[in-house]
Amino acid sequence: SGIGPSEGDTNIIREEGESVTLSCTYETNSNDIYLYWYRQYPNREPEYLLYKGTRSWSSSKDIPDGFQSTTSQSSTELTIVKAALSDSALYYCALRVGAQ
């Protein structure tokens, strides 16, 4: 299994108020997949934003206000609906495979 940023998606610059979509592509043979997003501000610990299941496991939980997330068979997207200066950070995607 592996996950990483989509091509060309490592440094995205937007005007305030615009929407921003970050995406990661992943590869795994499992059908029981959780896709996580974290945000990290400089000199701070990464903080958990949300997870969304995909393939056979399509739950999502407590998506925070101002964010949307979509998943497909091979990718996950995080959308910041109206970007603010305070959204400037490093964003991580993570993949967890459930019990087989």
Residue pairs with C-beta under 8 A, 6 or more apart in sequence:
1 26
1 27
1 28
1 29
1 30
1 95
1 97
2 26
2 27
2 28
2 95
3 24
3 25
3 26
3 27
3 35
3 93
3 94
3 95
4 24
4 25
4 26
4 93
5 22
5 23
5 24
5 93
6 23
6 24
6 25
6 75
9 22
9 23
9 24
12 20
12 22
14 20
14 83
15 83
16 83
16 84
16 85
17 82
17 83
17 84
18 82
18 83
19 79
19 80
19 81
19 82
19 83
20 79
20 80
20 83
20 87
21 77
21 78
21 79
21 80
22 37
22 77
22 78
22 79
22 80
22 91
22 93
23 75
23 76
23 77
23 78
24 35
24 75
24 76
24 93
25 74
25 75
26 33
26 35
26 74
26 75
26 76
26 93
26 95
27 74
28 95
28 97
30 55
30 97
30 98
30 100
31 55
31 56
31 57
32 53
32 55
32 56
32 57
32 97
32 98
32 99
32 100
33 53
33 54
33 55
33 57
33 95
33 96
33 97
33 98
34 51
34 52
34 53
34 57
34 95
34 96
34 97
34 98
35 51
35 52
35 53
35 54
35 69
35 71
35 76
35 93
35 94
35 95
35 96
36 48
36 49
36 50
36 51
36 93
36 94
36 95
36 96
37 49
37 50
37 51
37 67
37 69
37 76
37 78
37 91
37 92
37 93
37 94
38 46
38 47
38 48
38 49
38 91
38 92
38 93
38 94
39 46
39 47
39 49
39 89
39 90
39 91
39 92
40 46
40 47
40 89
40 90
40 91
40 92
41 89
41 90
42 89
46 92
49 64
49 67
49 78
49 91
50 60
50 61
50 62
50 63
50 64
50 67
50 69
50 78
51 60
51 61
51 96
52 59
52 60
52 63
52 69
52 70
52 71
52 76
53 59
53 60
53 71
54 71
54 72
54 73
54 76
55 73
57 98
60 69
63 69
66 80
66 81
66 82
67 78
67 79
67 80
67 81
68 78
68 79
68 81
69 76
69 77
69 78
69 79
70 76
70 77
70 79
71 77
76 93
78 91
78 93
80 87
